[in-house]
Every structure is written in C-alpha cells, then in structure tokens.
Amino acid sequence: MIFLVMALLIAGIVQVYLQRVMGMDFLEVQNYLRIWFEVRLITGCIFLVGTVLVLWDLFRLARTLPAGECAPELEPEAVPVA
C-alpha cells in the first residue's frame, strides 16, 4: 500500500514541477508521468491479490469449524536438550 501512495506522491511532485516550473504542456507532462502510473497499477494489482487471499483464507477458516466450536489446542513439541 505504501508504494501506491508513494507513486502518487512522486507523480504529483513531478507534474507540478514540469507544468509550473518548466512550463510544459499538460499532455507532454503526462508522458513523463506514465512510469509512475504503471508502478501504481502493478502495486494495486499486488494489493488486490493479497486482499483476495486474506478474504479467501478467512472464509475458508470460517467454514472448517462449526459455529461455537473452538480449534483444538496443539501440544508443544518437545525440544531435545543437548
């Protein structure tokens, strides 16, 4: 998620600099910003995959246990003393 925010932040700073300081045209500036919007697209897709995996795991876990039943506690493994 931080990469989504950083990509927009950098794109905004670059856009303001190129348009206001350098005096470039809007459409010309958009060509320079393309890389930051591609970074945003890629990180957004990765974030979406992570969200889907979390939801899938959550609903899969909810289906495995009947309502009101707790998961069995696991016995701690014995660690051999050297």
Secondary structure by P-SEA (a helix, b strand, c coil): caaaaaaaaaaaaaaaaaaccccccaaaaaaaaaaaaaaaaaaaaaaaaaaaaaaaaaaaaaaacccccccccccccccccc
